[in-house]
């Protein structure tokens, strides 16, 4: 048996839906069987599942005069009930409960709300429960929307300090050529800082989902950067979850780097939540990247925006490129006053600093 792990499994629309967009009950049942097997081995499993819109489509015909956004809201509101009832029945066959968790992007931004969600997940994982997570499509519009459930899965995996994130798609993994070319092979392992791999990815999206392989690659590399072994595998393959856990079969593994603190994981996934920015000189950038250092005012060139103590602010290098972010220890006005000065209190303490790898 593999080592006990905390696993986030993301299943895409193209795995649990048929070509006509309706739910594929056979695939969903097989997925539940695999998760139940992992639970019997002692693993903690969270399922991030698409499919609410497809479930709604199977139940009701929505008038054509509704906008695309409203159609999605109506179908997901009706379909989410059907989807969860299906999961409830299938997990019950294994003497397991499932718990519904619906989220928007805003749920991950505020630190206290984030902690509350994490505590809820931790409580659910203590028992014979499989949390089933989905985007709250009924209220998620425009800026509240995730890119797709791949992004949501990455956020959940970081939140719960998962050991593994398994993204199930309709392909065997990242290919070294175009998907339509028979000679294209699955790339077995990818380092999270590998930028050359982007050249292999086709920009096409899946039939019913909002994302594509480019999104999966970005999310997988980000998860690996914060210490989570991440996999892209074909959810249509028999026993794919069990194969991934056993380290055999076809899939692409994104090798995790060293683990970082929960707080820094939260910051790593909240680049959109910043209230301002500071531009730093090359000496400060080198210090932040090469040692355990705080951001001192002596290295600050410019302060942009109006932020308060406790706000997330972005760190830019001398060329204006975003290289990290952290929690401000004082307001923007004070930062401007201290900029370039020695012997002043750090603007961002190391414990509240996250740097992107260069």
Helices and strands as residue ranges (DSSP letters): E 6-11, H 13-16, H 25-40, E 44-49, H 52-57, H 68-92, E 97-103, G 105-108, H 111-124, E 129-135, G 142-144, H 149-159, E 164-169, E 189-191, G 196-200, H 213-225, E 229-234, H 240-246, E 252-255, H 262-268, G 271-273, E 276-280, H 282-290, G 297-299, E 300-304, E 312-316, E 322-327, H 332-338, G 350-352, E 353-355
